[in-house]
Amino acid sequence: NMNFIRKIVNSRKQEDEQLYSELKKLLNFSPRKINYYKKAFTHRSVQMIDSKGNPINYERLEFLGDSILGSVISSYLYKKVPTGNEGYLTQMRSKIVSRDHLNELGKDLNLIRFVKSNIDQANVGANIHGNIFEALIGAIFLDKGYNTCHKFIFENVIVPHVNIELLEGKITSYKGLIIEWCQKHKKKYSFDAYEDSGNETIKHFSVKISIDGQLIAKGRSTSKKKAEEQASKRVYFVFQKQINLS
């Protein structure tokens, strides 16, 4: 029986050591208390409980991480945009910490590989990526404190993903963004709009956008402006990397 227990303890140790070395690579620092991170990657479906009967899963850490992420982003925006009023700052923060964006961040770091769950990955829902990302921030905070947490958020969220001009551009117009980008980089562009009602009774407009003589995207909607925006948004996604860098 002692051998059996020893085997369990050893296999747990190995598992912890593997998680430790993977996290060290991912986080660029050495975790201290591995249990915080194990909790951050445990889904409620595993139904684990601690010695006092409290559930062990990532939900409370997610709550904590959400607040810390919000604080770090708020503080960054406060300093970075001294002219922004409260409404502006709130709007910008919600774009950065939107569900979609957090899910993308969680996917980029491939956090799902660490998750213990009794539900098939296909059925846990898309938000698990963002939830785990927030839980990880909560774990880093408890393990290493605010400064390490701040550095992690800076390196993984702010530097690669927060482009103030672009976030502001999302509010206004993709068409404006594309025109500005083309002008800045001396690209020839054309927006060709024409009425195109097809079989519908309501009048529709189609727009084709060409850049340097090449057709990049089309849009179609009930107004010329909407069709232009739709086509411009598609152009933006085609050139997203170049536009973000420029």
N, C-alpha and C positions, 0 to 999 in steps of 0.2 A: 504493500500500500504506500509506503514511504517513497518507493521508486516511482510509483504512478504520480504522486504529488510532485516529486522532483522534476519529472518529465514535463508536467504542466507548467511549473515555475520556469523551467529552462526555455520552453517554447514561447512563453509570454515574454521572457527577457529578450529572446531573439527578435520577436515581433516588435518590441519597443525599440531595440537597437536599430532595426531597419527603418522604422518610422523616424527615429531621431536623425539618422544620417540623411534621409530624404528631405526632412524639414530643414536641416542645416543648409543643404544646397539651395532649397527653395527660398528660404528667408534671409540668407546671408548673415545669420548669427546662430549661436548655439542655444537651443532651447534649454531651460533649466528643469521645469517640472513637466514631464511628458504627459502627465494625466490630464492637464488642461486641454492639450491638443487632441488627445484620444476622445475626450468628451466633445470637442468641437466637430469631430468627424463621426459621431454616433447619432444615428437617426432614431426617432422615438419608436419605430417599428421593432427595434431590437429588444425593447421593453426591459432595459437594464435598470437595476436600482442599487443605491448604495446601502451601507450598513444601517442607516436610519430609515430606510424605506423611501428615500427621495429618488425620483427618476433621474437617470443619467442620460442626457442627450444634449444636442447643441442649442436648444431653443432659448435658454436663459443667456447663454453666451452670445447668441445672435442679437438679443435685445441690447446687451451691453455694447457689442461691437458696432451696432447701428448708431448708438449715441456718440461713440468716440469718433467714428468716421465722420459723422455730421459735424462734430466740434472742430476736427482738424480741417475739414473743407471750409467751414465757416470762417475760421481764423485765417486761412489762406486767402479766401476771397476778400475778407475785410481789409487785409493789408494790400493785396494786389490791385483792387479796384477802389481807390479812396473816394471816387465820385459816386459809387453805386449806393442808391438808397436801399431801405430795408426790403422793399418789394422786389427790386432788382436782384439783391443778394439771395433772397429766398428762392427766386425763380432759377437762378444759376445753380444754387446748391441742389435743388430738386432734379435738375437735369443730370448733374454729375452722379448723384446717388439714386437715380431711378432704378427700378427693378431690372429693366432691360440691360442697363449699363452694368449693374452689379453682376447679373448673370453672365455677361460677356467676360467680365474680369475673372469670375470664378472658373469659367471655361478656359480662358487663356492660361491660368495657372494649373489647369487640369486637377482641381481639388477633388473631383468626384472619385479619383483613383484611391483616395484614402478612406472613403465613406463606408461605414458598416451599416448595412440596412437589411431588413428581412423582406423588403419589397424589391421587385425587379427594377433595375435602373430606369427602364423605359417608362415605368409607372409612377415614379416619385414626383414628376412634374418639373417643368423647366426652371422654376424658382429655386430649386435646391442649390444650384450653382452660386447664386447670390447669397442665399441663406448661410451657406457654408463659408463663403468669403467673409461675411460679417462675424460669424462665430469664430473664425480664425483670428480676426482682429481683437475680439473679446479675449481670446486665449492669450494672445501676445501681450495684451494690456495687463492681465493678471500675472503673467509669467515674468514680464520684463519691464513693465511700467510704460508711462505715457511717451517718453522720448523715443524708445525703440519702436513703439507703435506709430508715432508720428513719422519716423524715418521710413518704415515699411509702407505707409500710405503714400508718402511723398514719392517713393521709388516706383510703386506699382500702380498708383492711381493718378497722381497729379502730373508727374513728369511725362509719362507716355500718353495720357488721355485728356488732360485739361488744357484746351486751347481756347482762351477767353473769346477771341474774335470769332472763332468758329461757333462757339456756344451761343454767342450773341447772334451770329448769322442764322442759326437755327430758328431764332424767333422771327426773323423778318422774311428773307426771301432767298430761295435757292437760285433763282434766276440772277439776282444781283451778285451772288457769290460767284457764279460761273462767269459772268461778264467781267467782273473785277479780276478774277484769276486769269482769264484770257488776255485781258489788256495788260496785266502785269507781266505776263510771259510772252507778249507779242504773238499770240495765237489768233488766227482769223476765225471768227465765229459767225454763224447765221441761225436765226430763228425763223423758220418758214411756217406760217400759220395759214390754215385754210378751213373753210366750212366743210363739214363732213358729216351729214346727217344719217348716212347709212339707211337702215330701215326704221329708225326711231322717228317718232313724231316731234320730239324735242330737238331743237337745233344743237348740234355738237361741233366742236372745233378740234382739229388735229394740229399738232405742232411737231416739226422735225428739227432737231438741233444738230448742226454739223460743225465740226471743229477742224480747221486746216483741211477743208474740203472733204472730210470723211463723216458720213452719217453716224452719230454716236447713239442717239436715243430718240424715241417718239413718245408723245403724250396725247391723250384724248380726253376731253371733258366737255361739260356744258357751257363753259366760258373760256375765252381765249386765255385769260389770266391763269385759270386753274390748269389748263392743258400745258401752258408754258412752265408752271411750277412743277407739275408732275414730270415732264420731260427733263427739266433742269435737275430735279432730285435724282433721276436715273443717271444723268451725266455725272453728278456729284459722286454717286456710288462707284461709277466706273473709274474715276480719277481720284478717289478719296485719299489715297496715300500721298500722291503728289500735292494735292491741295492742302492737306494738313501740314505738309513739310514746308510749304511756300510761305 
